[in-house]
């Protein structure tokens, strides 16, 4: 096990204050809107951090904003000037993530760094420290343990905190960056007491055999009736992609007046009809069942296959480390027509093609 | 933006604008930064993102040959917001270009082989790049044959170049228009590309076939090529999926485990046969 410390629960506000004084931007789950469901937002004065409820939307916007200016230009008659600012990033602490969210950021990062690296995401990740909290409770939509994660998983976190009793967090220092953060909060962290972190972790049952999903998917591709049945209810609203910690498809759009403007990178989704529509009117994925199939295939077949190719032969067939899903369950929770991902992946695992 | 910003385009000046056919234009583009122009290299088959600042980006192949340096050319049809804005530009105007992206036609591996080009409509540009590439290194290749069809005589692109290729002894050119698309003085064939190909009955021996055209033309041409004995591994085409980024991030051109923008746009028929038909 990694180096550990102990942190009193009541010290959290002081820790956040110290980090802010140090110039860190803090993004944490705070209640938003009338429902009170927490969202990852910049820490406000009230400091009502909600570590109990699952946030509606993943923290991916901390690295990959919903809309990001990637270019600014000025037009003067026939001349065009592209303005040459450097990518501006502020040291940031992403605070209060779930282990699945932290793992999702790692996958998001690998997607953006494959081939031509995306400097925006890279710079932002380099300036970001991830403080996650292990899960002491799970709901029926959670399935991290079915896709290679777990309620106390440290992958993608710099620090992982576990509530070992009513007053204390056990702090696992996962990376040098996590250690730096502990040093910034000197005086608040104490030597760790003997404790068994696993005792407090949520029990998340394995919901379906992922190996069966991975092996059955390629052959299921052409079974159109299967995908039609799976997606009959789908509205194509893309809420699932919006809340997902890994979905990273984007659009590039210009916004400008006659003199100046910017090019923006905006979240998009393969669930949208326009996503693949050709200028000619031809659409390779013209119906919703094909778009649902794309969502499932991309996460559970194409990404793992690409990952295997990029890293040579290892890891082995059936490995979960390269999936486009961490089992956070947000898509199931927020789907307006109750398209439950566990049910659908179970149907894939149980299909007898 | 730092120069490592992968989204930052080169600024290009339109050196020459040619109206090819109704709604279809070709631009010859020079790099505003001469140093960039000198260092810029690409290979046949690659593409770029062309932009009008304030309107957005569009994806087209580089239609000029890599053997001709110092400039690039693109040919496009005015269809949507960006291509309409592009079409409204003229000589001297500035546009943006990112690239080159994607894989290449393995022209270097085709030394000593015959090349059969089959194109329809606005899909001649990606092959025109390879045609000039081969003609500029003519001694490296065997027979060069081109079958090109369009809906009507007016819709044929690169009319001057068709004339030039038609006059050359070392190029076998066949042009055709769809029935009803001919003019009284039309000297080419009348009929659809797959039929013209079947009638021409070219030998598949030691020959690479390159096919680019609308989906229906490709669909009907491939069985003819197979009948003529062309191996799937010797039949090349390009996929034209919608794209935004050009480097495998935005997800739009994903077909099976491939991103058309990085693993394509050049594919052999052999590869296409293993891919889901989402193109």
Interface residues (C-beta under 8 A of the other chain):
Chain A: X70 X71 X72 X73 X75 X78 X79 X80 X82 X83 X84 X85 X86 X87 X111 X112 X114 X115 X116 X117 X118 X119 X120 X221 X222 X248 X249 X250 X251 X252 X253 X254 X256 X257 X261 X263 X265 X268 X270 X275 X276 X277 X278 X279 X280 X282 X284 X285 X290 X294 X297 X298 X301 X302 X305 X306 X309
Chain B: X1 X2 X4 X5 X6 X7 X8 X9 X11 X51 X53 X54 X55 X56 X57 X77 X79 X80 X83 X92 X93 X94 X96 X214 X215 X240 X241 X242 X244 X245 X247 X248 X249 X250 X251 X252 X254 X255 X256 X257 X262 X276 X278 X279
